[in-house]
Amino acid sequence: MKKLLLFFTSISIASSATTWPHIAHAQPAGNGSCYAKALPTKGHGGHDWANDIQSARNNALAACRKNAAQTGGTPNTCKIVESHCRPNK
């Protein structure tokens, strides 16, 4: 029974890993029109939506440093790897 449960758990983890980047990049309604993502050389990074590009970049770097430190990564190596704003309509 334990082997069967472990098998199904690993399948659900593997299938959710392929959809994660799309979910993480989705913009929540009303949280700004500029996006930034920061990644360290090791560990988990961070991302943020904000009203202006500088706020998004600063918040993404802060989230990257926090997440990298919590996951045993290298917070001092966080760099912005993506940033953009949606055009105004």
N, C-alpha and C positions, 0 to 999 in steps of 0.2 A: 504494500500500500504506500509506503514512504517513497519508493522508487517512482511509482506512478504519479504521486503528487509533485515530486521534484521535477519530473519530466514536463508536466503541464505548467508548472511555475516557470521553468526555463523557456518554454515556448511563449508564454505571455510576456516575459521580459524581453525576449528577442524581438517579438513583433512590435512592442511599444517603442523600442529603441529606434526603429526605422521611421516612426512618425514624429518623434520628439522635436526635431528642428523646425518642422512646419508649425507645430503647436506653439513653440516658444517664440516664434517670430510674429505670430498673429497679434495684431494691434487691438487692445481693448478699446471700446468706444469711449471717446472723450478724454483720452490720455495724451494728447499731443500729436503732432504730425511729423516729428523728426525721430529717427531711430539710430541707435548706435550699439555696436557689439564689441566687446573687448575679450581677448583671450590671453592667458599666460602660456609660458612654454610647457608648464606641467600643472595639471589640476583643472578645475572647472572655472569657466569664465563667467561673464555677466552681460546683460543687455538691458536697454531701457528705451522707452518712448518718452518724449518731452515736447514742450512747445517750441523750443529752439535747439539748434544743433549742439551748441556748447553745453547746455544742461544735459542733453542726452549723452554726450561724450563723457562728461564728468561723472554722471550717475552710473554709467556703464563701467567706467574704470573703478569706481568705488565698489560696485557689486562684484567685479572681477577679483579685486584684491581680497574682499571678504570671502568669496566662495573658494578662491585658490587656497587661502590660509586654512579654511575649514576642511579642505579635502587633501591636505598634505602637499599642496602644490607650491608654486613659486610666485607669491603675490607681487613681488617687486619687478616681475617681468611682464606684467599686464600691458597690452598694447591694443589700441583701437584697430580692428580689422575690417570694420564696415561702419559707415555712417552716411545717412542721407535724409532728406526731407521730402515729403510729398509736395507736389506743386499745389498752390492755392487755386481753388476753382473760381 
